[in-house]
Amino acid sequence: MQKNNRIDYSKYEVDEVAETISDAIFFPLYIGRILGLTVLIASVILFVYAYFQNEYILLVILLFLLLFVVSLPTIILISAIRLINRIRDDLNKVILITTETAIHVYNDTRQLGTQRSEGVSVSTSFKDVFRGVALFVIKPSLKKVLEKRIKFFALPFTFITDLVFSRLVKVKATEIEAVIAQEDIEEGAAIEEHKIMKGISKTTSITSSVLKTPFVIALVLYGIINILLIKLLILIF
């Protein structure tokens, strides 16, 4: 892609892009908040349930602890699904940054005339530039921001964000292509930012359902087991 476009994306890998992305994502704030809130709600529900099952406080506490342990996988799965939703929302903001940067790169380089004069086939479309910016500028910056913000815990989140981001890029590239066709923007002409930005939705039309599917299936399957274990514990106590 980089060779065909004849664009040096490395000069656009600047600190300002990473800082803008850093302002757009809030991993440190909501990772703990999502997990903490889920644990808190589950704990309250389980304790109240245990309280009404036994009149002895020590047995209530013991039953609560056992209920919490068997319900812990459910809590983790629910937290993971909620976290994926939040990651998707943050990456929508990063997609807008990608689009704005791509417009700048496209208008800054516009090498179509040079390519024609050199006998090189014209292959630089805005859709190509958008993908190039996403792959060579935004994606590395996003990885750097995550590694800086959550350090040792970055690996699983960089994996998840990479999957979601790649999927969003494909969808947005298609949306942008449709906008360019609708606005009747000629190939090689300058791109006006407002025409592109108003034509793409600020929230993605794609959901994170594909990424969440394994977690949802696991939640349903273990949820059934979880209920059976809770009933068994209640019978014992």
C-alpha positions as CSV (number, residue, x, y, z in Angstrom):
1,M,0.0,0.0,0.0
2,Q,2.7,2.4,1.0
3,K,4.7,1.7,-2.2
4,N,1.7,2.0,-4.5
5,N,0.6,5.3,-2.9
6,R,4.1,6.7,-3.0
7,I,3.4,8.5,0.3
8,D,5.9,8.6,3.1
9,Y,3.7,8.1,6.1
10,S,6.6,8.2,8.6
11,K,6.7,12.0,8.5
12,Y,3.2,12.1,9.8
13,E,4.0,10.0,12.9
14,V,4.2,13.0,15.2
15,D,3.7,13.4,18.9
16,E,0.7,15.6,18.3
17,V,-1.2,12.6,16.8
18,A,-0.3,10.4,19.9
19,E,-1.4,13.2,22.2
20,T,-4.7,13.6,20.4
21,I,-5.4,9.9,20.6
22,S,-4.4,9.9,24.3
23,D,-7.0,12.6,24.9
24,A,-9.6,10.5,23.1
25,I,-9.3,7.2,25.1
26,F,-9.8,6.7,28.8
27,F,-8.6,3.2,29.5
28,P,-7.2,3.9,33.0
29,L,-10.4,5.5,34.1
30,Y,-12.9,2.9,33.1
31,I,-11.2,-0.4,33.3
32,G,-11.3,-0.3,37.1
33,R,-14.7,1.5,37.1
34,I,-16.4,-1.2,34.9
35,L,-14.9,-4.1,36.9
36,G,-15.5,-2.4,40.2
37,L,-19.1,-1.4,39.5
38,T,-19.9,-4.9,38.2
39,V,-18.3,-6.5,41.3
40,L,-20.1,-4.1,43.6
41,I,-23.6,-4.7,42.1
42,A,-23.0,-8.5,42.1
43,S,-21.8,-8.4,45.7
44,V,-24.9,-6.5,46.9
45,I,-27.3,-8.8,45.1
46,L,-25.5,-12.0,46.3
47,F,-25.3,-10.8,49.9
48,V,-29.0,-9.8,50.0
49,Y,-29.9,-13.2,48.5
50,A,-27.7,-15.0,51.1
51,Y,-29.2,-12.8,53.9
52,F,-32.7,-14.0,53.2
53,Q,-31.6,-17.6,53.0
54,N,-30.3,-17.9,56.5
55,E,-30.8,-16.3,59.9
56,Y,-27.3,-16.8,61.2
57,I,-24.9,-14.1,60.2
58,L,-21.8,-16.4,60.1
59,L,-23.6,-18.7,57.7
60,V,-24.8,-15.7,55.7
61,I,-21.2,-14.5,55.3
62,L,-20.0,-18.0,54.4
63,L,-22.9,-18.5,51.9
64,F,-22.2,-15.1,50.4
65,L,-18.5,-15.9,49.9
66,L,-19.3,-19.2,48.2
67,L,-21.9,-17.6,46.0
68,F,-19.4,-14.9,45.0
69,V,-16.7,-17.5,44.1
70,V,-19.0,-19.5,41.9
71,S,-20.3,-16.3,40.3
72,L,-16.9,-14.8,39.7
73,P,-16.6,-16.1,36.1
74,T,-20.0,-14.6,35.3
75,I,-18.8,-11.2,36.8
76,I,-15.7,-11.3,34.7
77,L,-17.5,-12.2,31.5
78,I,-20.1,-9.4,32.0
79,S,-17.2,-6.9,32.7
80,A,-15.4,-8.1,29.5
81,I,-18.6,-7.4,27.4
82,R,-19.0,-4.0,28.9
83,L,-15.4,-3.2,28.4
84,I,-15.5,-4.1,24.7
85,N,-18.5,-1.7,24.3
86,R,-16.4,1.1,25.9
87,I,-13.4,0.3,23.7
88,R,-15.6,0.5,20.6
89,D,-16.9,3.9,21.7
90,D,-13.4,5.2,22.2
91,L,-12.2,3.8,18.9
92,N,-15.0,5.7,17.2
93,K,-13.3,8.9,18.3
94,V,-9.9,7.6,17.0
95,I,-11.6,6.9,13.6
96,L,-12.6,10.5,13.4
97,I,-8.9,11.5,14.2
98,T,-7.9,9.0,11.4
99,T,-10.2,10.7,8.9
100,E,-9.0,14.2,9.8
101,T,-5.4,13.1,9.4
102,A,-6.1,11.3,6.2
103,I,-7.7,14.4,4.7
104,H,-4.5,16.4,5.7
105,V,-2.2,13.8,4.2
106,Y,-4.2,13.5,1.0
107,N,-4.4,17.2,0.4
108,D,-0.7,17.6,1.5
109,T,0.7,15.0,-1.0
110,R,-1.7,14.8,-4.0
111,Q,0.8,13.1,-6.1
112,L,-1.5,12.1,-8.9
113,G,0.0,14.5,-11.4
114,T,3.5,13.3,-10.5
115,Q,2.5,9.7,-10.9
116,R,1.1,10.3,-14.3
117,S,4.2,12.1,-15.5
118,E,6.4,9.3,-14.3
119,G,4.3,6.7,-16.1
120,V,3.1,5.2,-12.8
121,S,-0.5,4.0,-12.7
122,V,-2.8,6.2,-10.7
123,S,-3.6,4.4,-7.5
124,T,-3.8,7.0,-4.8
125,S,-7.4,7.4,-3.9
126,F,-8.6,9.0,-0.6
127,K,-9.8,5.5,0.5
128,D,-6.2,4.2,0.0
129,V,-4.8,7.2,2.0
130,F,-7.3,6.7,4.8
131,R,-6.3,3.0,5.1
132,G,-2.6,4.0,4.9
133,V,-3.0,6.6,7.7
134,A,-4.9,4.1,9.8
135,L,-2.3,1.4,9.3
136,F,1.0,3.4,9.3
137,V,0.2,6.4,11.5
138,I,-2.8,5.9,13.8
139,K,-2.3,2.2,14.7
140,P,1.3,2.6,15.9
141,S,0.4,5.7,17.9
142,L,-2.6,3.9,19.4
143,K,-0.3,1.1,20.5
144,K,2.2,3.5,22.0
145,V,-0.6,5.3,24.0
146,L,-1.9,2.0,25.4
147,E,1.5,0.8,26.4
148,K,2.3,4.1,28.1
149,R,-1.0,4.3,29.9
150,I,-1.6,0.7,31.1
151,K,2.0,-0.6,30.8
152,F,2.2,-4.3,31.8
153,F,-1.5,-4.9,31.2
154,A,-1.4,-3.5,27.7
155,L,-1.1,-6.7,25.7
156,P,-4.6,-8.1,25.9
157,F,-6.1,-4.6,25.3
158,T,-3.8,-3.9,22.3
159,F,-5.1,-7.2,20.9
160,I,-8.7,-6.3,21.4
161,T,-8.3,-2.7,20.1
162,D,-6.4,-4.0,17.1
163,L,-9.4,-6.3,16.2
164,V,-12.0,-3.6,16.7
165,F,-10.0,-0.8,15.1
166,S,-9.2,-2.9,12.0
167,R,-12.9,-3.7,11.6
168,L,-13.9,-0.1,12.0
169,V,-11.4,1.0,9.4
170,K,-12.9,-1.3,6.8
171,V,-16.4,0.0,7.5
172,K,-15.4,3.7,7.6
173,A,-13.4,3.3,4.3
174,T,-16.6,2.1,2.6
175,E,-18.6,4.9,4.1
176,I,-16.0,7.5,3.0
177,E,-16.0,6.0,-0.6
178,A,-19.8,6.4,-0.6
179,V,-19.6,10.0,0.6
180,I,-17.0,10.9,-2.1
181,A,-19.2,9.4,-4.8
182,Q,-22.3,11.2,-3.4
183,E,-20.4,14.6,-3.2
184,D,-19.1,13.9,-6.8
185,I,-15.5,14.7,-5.8
186,E,-13.2,14.1,-8.8
187,E,-10.2,11.9,-8.4
188,G,-7.2,13.9,-7.6
189,A,-9.2,16.9,-6.4
190,A,-8.6,18.5,-3.0
191,I,-10.8,17.0,-0.3
192,E,-12.8,19.5,1.8
193,E,-12.9,18.3,5.4
194,H,-16.5,19.3,6.1
195,K,-17.8,17.3,3.2
196,I,-16.2,14.1,4.5
197,M,-16.9,14.6,8.2
198,K,-20.6,15.4,7.7
199,G,-21.0,12.3,5.6
200,I,-19.8,9.7,8.0
201,S,-21.6,8.9,11.2
202,K,-19.8,9.9,14.4
203,T,-20.8,6.5,15.8
204,T,-20.0,3.5,13.8
205,S,-22.8,1.6,12.0
206,I,-21.0,-1.7,12.9
207,T,-21.4,-3.2,16.3
208,S,-18.9,-5.1,18.3
209,S,-21.1,-8.2,18.2
210,V,-18.6,-10.3,16.4
211,L,-15.9,-9.7,19.0
212,K,-18.4,-10.1,21.9
213,T,-19.9,-13.3,20.5
214,P,-17.5,-15.7,22.3
215,F,-18.0,-13.9,25.6
216,V,-21.8,-13.9,25.2
217,I,-21.8,-17.6,24.4
218,A,-19.5,-18.3,27.4
219,L,-21.8,-16.1,29.6
220,V,-24.9,-18.0,28.6
221,L,-23.3,-21.4,29.1
222,Y,-21.7,-20.6,32.4
223,G,-24.8,-18.6,33.5
224,I,-26.8,-21.8,33.4
225,I,-24.1,-23.6,35.4
226,N,-23.9,-20.6,37.8
227,I,-27.6,-20.8,38.5
228,L,-27.5,-24.5,39.2
229,L,-24.5,-24.1,41.6
230,I,-26.3,-21.3,43.4
231,K,-29.4,-23.5,43.9
232,L,-27.2,-26.3,45.1
233,L,-25.6,-24.1,47.7
234,I,-28.9,-22.9,48.8
235,L,-30.1,-26.5,49.3
236,I,-27.0,-27.2,51.3
237,F,-27.4,-24.2,53.6
